[in-house]
Amino acid sequence: MLKKAIFITIRKDSSRLPNKAVRTILGHTVMELVIKRAKLAKEFDAVVVCTTTRQVDDEIADIAAANGALVYRGSLNDKLERWNGAARKYGVDVIVTFDGDDLFCEPKLLDMGAVQLISKRLDFLESPTGLICGAFTYAFTATALQKVCDVKASKDTEMMWTYFKDTGFFKCGQLEDVPEIYFNEQIRATLDYPEDMEFFTRVFKHFQCHENDIGLDEIASYLRENPDVAAINIGRQQEFLANQKAKTHLELK
C-alpha cells in the first residue's frame, strides 16, 4: 500500500513577522496548533515537520517531536530538496503539503487531496481558483518530486508549483468536488503579517479553540456573519500575491 504523509513546511524566522512559528495563541504556539490541525486528517500514515538544519530551527524540531510529529531537517531555500529528503527518509509515496502559516488548513480537504491524487492517477494536484487562502495547498507523488529534483537548476524553490505545472512532464489537476462553503476570496487564513496574527487571535478566542479542531466550514460561516473580522487582514492579500509572483521562477538543467 502507498504510504501517505502530510508535510508541514515551517521555519522559525520570518522577515515580515519574526518568530511567527513560536508565537502563541490561547497559550499554544502556532506550530503546536498547526500540528494539532494536521493530525485531524484521516487518510495519512504520518505527519512530518520539514524544517531547516540551522541552529535557529532547533526549537522547531523540538516542538515537533514533543507533539508527536516526525522531523526532517534540510535545505533553507530549496524546499523541493527538503521534501525529497523527507520522502526518502520516511518511505513516503504520496505527499500533501501543509504550510506552517496556514492554521486553518482544512483536514477534510487534505484527505480529499490524497484520495483524488491516487484515484485520478495524477502526479500533482493544486487548489481550485477561489478557495479560501490557506485552506489547501498541494498534493503530489514522491516519484514526481524526485523527477523535479533531478531536472531543476535552482536551489531557490520556495515557489515550487511551477516545477510541476510548467515543465510539461506531469499529469496535473485541481482538487474537485469541494463544497461551496470553502470558496471565499475575502477570507485570508494564512500568517505572514501582524494583521494576520490579529485575525487568527480573534477567531481562536471567539471559538476558544485550544485543539484547533473547528472546521473551516464553521469558521467561514462565522466570518461571513462577522465581516469586520475578515476585514482585519484581507487588505494584505494583494501584497501577498504580488510577493509570491515576484518570487516565482523556473530554471531547468
C-alpha positions in Angstrom: 0.0 0.0 0.0 1.1 3.6 -0.7 2.4 5.4 2.3 0.8 8.9 2.6 2.1 11.8 4.7 1.4 15.4 5.5 4.5 17.5 5.2 4.4 20.6 7.3 6.9 23.2 6.0 8.0 25.6 8.6 10.9 27.5 10.0 11.3 29.9 12.9 12.4 33.2 11.4 10.4 35.4 9.1 11.1 38.9 7.8 7.5 40.1 7.8 6.5 38.5 11.1 9.6 37.5 13.2 9.4 34.2 15.1 5.8 33.6 13.9 6.1 29.8 14.3 6.6 30.1 18.1 4.2 33.0 18.7 1.3 32.0 20.9 -2.5 31.9 20.7 -4.5 30.8 23.7 -1.2 29.7 25.3 -0.2 27.4 22.3 2.5 28.1 19.8 1.4 28.5 16.2 3.4 25.4 15.4 1.6 23.3 18.0 -1.7 24.4 16.6 -0.7 23.5 13.1 0.4 20.0 14.1 -2.9 19.5 16.0 -4.7 20.5 12.8 -2.8 18.2 10.6 -3.5 15.2 12.9 -7.2 15.6 12.4 -6.9 14.3 8.8 -7.7 10.6 8.5 -6.0 9.4 5.3 -2.4 9.7 6.4 0.2 7.4 7.9 2.4 10.3 9.2 2.8 14.0 9.9 6.3 15.2 9.0 7.6 18.6 10.0 10.1 19.7 7.4 12.4 22.4 8.7 16.0 23.5 8.2 19.3 22.4 9.5 20.1 25.8 11.0 20.5 26.1 14.8 17.7 28.7 14.9 15.3 25.9 13.9 16.3 23.5 16.8 13.3 24.8 18.6 11.1 23.8 15.7 12.4 20.3 15.7 11.9 20.1 19.5 8.3 21.3 19.4 7.6 18.9 16.5 8.9 15.9 18.4 7.2 16.9 21.6 3.9 17.0 19.7 4.2 13.6 18.1 5.3 14.6 14.6 8.2 13.2 12.6 11.0 15.6 11.8 13.2 16.1 8.7 15.8 18.9 8.5 17.2 20.0 5.2 17.9 23.0 2.9 16.8 26.5 3.9 15.8 27.8 0.4 15.4 24.5 -1.6 12.0 23.4 -0.4 11.9 20.7 -3.1 15.1 19.1 -1.9 13.9 19.3 1.7 10.7 17.5 0.9 12.6 14.9 -1.3 14.9 14.1 1.6 11.9 13.7 3.9 10.1 11.4 1.5 13.2 9.2 1.1 13.9 9.1 4.9 10.4 8.0 5.8 9.5 6.0 2.7 6.6 8.3 1.7 4.8 7.7 -1.7 2.1 10.4 -1.5 2.6 13.9 -0.1 0.1 16.5 0.8 1.7 19.8 1.9 0.6 21.9 4.8 2.3 25.3 5.1 3.2 26.2 8.7 1.4 29.5 8.0 -2.0 28.0 7.3 -3.5 27.4 10.8 -7.0 26.7 9.3 -5.9 24.3 6.5 -8.9 22.0 6.3 -8.3 18.4 7.2 -11.2 17.2 5.1 -9.6 18.8 2.0 -6.2 17.2 2.9 -7.9 13.9 2.9 -9.6 14.6 -0.4 -6.3 15.7 -1.9 -4.6 12.4 -1.1 -7.6 10.3 -2.3 -8.0 12.2 -5.6 -4.3 12.2 -6.4 -4.3 8.4 -6.2 -7.7 7.7 -7.7 -7.1 10.0 -10.7 -3.5 8.8 -11.1 -2.2 12.4 -11.0 1.4 13.5 -10.4 0.4 16.9 -8.9 -2.8 18.4 -7.6 -3.5 22.0 -6.5 -6.2 24.2 -5.1 -9.1 25.3 -7.3 -9.4 29.0 -8.0 -11.3 31.0 -5.4 -10.6 28.6 -2.5 -10.1 30.4 0.9 -6.4 31.3 1.1 -4.8 28.8 3.4 -7.5 26.1 3.0 -5.4 23.7 0.9 -2.1 23.8 -0.9 -0.7 20.9 -3.0 -0.5 17.1 -3.3 2.0 15.2 -5.4 3.7 11.8 -5.7 7.2 11.2 -4.4 8.1 9.9 -7.9 7.2 13.3 -9.4 9.0 15.1 -6.7 12.2 13.1 -7.4 12.0 13.9 -11.1 11.5 17.6 -10.3 14.7 17.5 -8.2 16.5 15.8 -11.0 15.7 18.4 -13.6 15.6 21.7 -11.6 18.6 24.0 -11.9 17.8 26.3 -9.0 18.3 25.9 -5.3 15.7 28.6 -4.5 12.4 26.7 -4.9 10.0 28.4 -2.4 7.5 28.8 -5.2 7.8 25.1 -6.1 4.5 24.6 -8.0 5.9 25.9 -11.3 8.3 22.9 -11.5 5.3 20.6 -11.6 2.8 22.6 -13.6 5.0 24.4 -16.2 7.5 21.7 -17.3 5.1 19.6 -19.2 6.4 16.4 -17.5 3.5 15.7 -15.3 -0.2 14.9 -15.2 -1.6 17.8 -13.1 -5.1 18.5 -11.8 -7.1 20.6 -9.3 -9.0 19.5 -6.2 -12.5 18.7 -7.3 -16.0 18.3 -5.6 -15.1 20.9 -3.0 -18.1 22.2 -1.1 -19.1 25.8 -1.8 -18.5 26.9 1.8 -14.7 26.7 1.3 -14.7 29.2 -1.5 -14.3 32.9 -0.5 -11.6 35.2 -1.7 -12.5 37.7 1.0 -11.1 35.4 3.7 -7.3 35.3 4.2 -6.3 32.4 6.5 -2.5 32.5 6.3 0.1 34.0 8.7 2.6 36.5 7.2 1.8 39.9 8.6 0.9 41.4 12.0 -2.7 41.8 10.8 -2.8 38.1 10.1 -1.8 37.4 13.7 -4.6 39.7 14.9 -7.1 37.9 12.6 -6.2 34.4 13.9 -6.2 35.5 17.5 -9.7 36.9 17.2 -11.0 33.7 15.6 -9.3 31.4 18.1 -10.6 33.5 21.0 -14.1 33.5 19.6 -14.2 29.7 19.4 -12.0 29.2 22.5 -10.4 26.6 20.2 -7.4 25.1 22.1 -7.3 22.0 20.0 -7.6 23.8 16.6 -10.4 21.4 15.7 -13.1 23.8 14.5 -13.9 23.0 10.8 -13.1 25.7 8.2 -16.8 25.5 7.2 -17.8 26.7 10.6 -15.1 29.3 10.6 -16.1 30.6 7.2 -19.7 30.8 8.3 -18.6 32.9 11.4 -16.6 35.2 9.2 -19.4 35.7 6.7 -21.6 36.8 9.7 -18.8 38.9 11.1 -17.2 40.6 8.1 -15.3 43.0 10.4 -13.1 40.1 11.5 -12.3 39.0 7.9 -11.5 42.6 7.1 -8.7 42.7 9.7 -6.1 41.2 7.2 -7.7 41.0 3.8 -6.0 44.2 2.8 -2.7 42.3 2.8 -3.8 39.8 0.2 -2.8 41.7 -2.9 0.6 42.4 -1.5 1.0 38.7 -0.6 0.0 37.6 -4.1 2.4 40.1 -5.7 5.2 38.9 -3.5 4.6 35.3 -4.5 4.5 36.2 -8.1 7.8 38.0 -7.9 9.5 35.0 -6.3 8.2 32.5 -8.9 10.8 31.3 -11.4 11.5 28.2 -13.3 15.1 27.0 -14.0 15.8 23.7 -15.6 19.0 21.8 -16.4 
